[in-house]
Amino acid sequence: MKLVTVDSSMIHAVGYDAETQTLEVVFNTGRTYLYRNVPPEEFDGLMAAESKGRYMRANIIDMYPYSQVSARRRR
């Protein structure tokens, strides 16, 4: 999954696989999470949000099943 760096105090990068509806989020802490069953509209909303962290907290965190994956190196 290709990750895109975003301007956020909470999130370093995000990626999305429309086929599997999987959202990958690399937080500034270095922790990486995969959120499953995330519709494309939700990813579009995240990318368009003025505050990515606020959008994550309101619309994605604790709303979709997730798992933590091994930390990625920040690039």
N, C-alpha and C positions, 0 to 999 in steps of 0.2 A: 504494500500500500504506500503510495506516495504521500509524504507529509509536507505540509505547507507551514512555514513559520508565521505566527500571527503576532500582532501588537497587543499584548495583554500582560498585566501584572500577575496573572494567575496561570496562564497557559503559554507554553512555548510553541507547540506545533499541533496541528490536527490533520487527520487524513480520513477519507471516507471511501468505502467500497459499496457502490450502489447495488451491485449484484447480491451481496450478502447482507446489506443494510447494517454494516459494521462501521462504527465511528471509533477512531483511535485518537486518543488525546494524551499528549505529553505535557505534563504540568511542569511549572518552573522548578518544582522540587526534584525533578528527574523521574518521578513516578509516571508510569504509563498505564493507561486503562483502555480496555476495549469495551465499548457499549454496543449491545446487540439489539436488533429489531428497531433501529432508529430510521424513521422514514426520511427520504431525501429532503423533504420540506424542512425538517428539523435541522439538518446539516446546513441548508441554505440560510435558515434563520440565524444559526450560529455565526456563519461567515459574514452575514450582513449586520450583525449586532454591533452597536457602538461599544458595548462592554461585553466582551466574550465571557468573562468570569461570571457576571451577573446572569447572562443567558444560560450558561451551564447550570448554575445553581437553581434557576427557576424552571428550566425546561428539560434538563437531561439527567443531572445527578439525582439518584433515587427514583427516577421515573422509568428507567430502562435497565434490564439486567446487564451486569458488568462483571469484568474480572480484571485483576491487576496482572500485568505481564512484567517480565524482567525489565529493569530500567534501561532506557536507551541513552546513548551518549548524546548530549546536546551538541548540535553542529552549528 
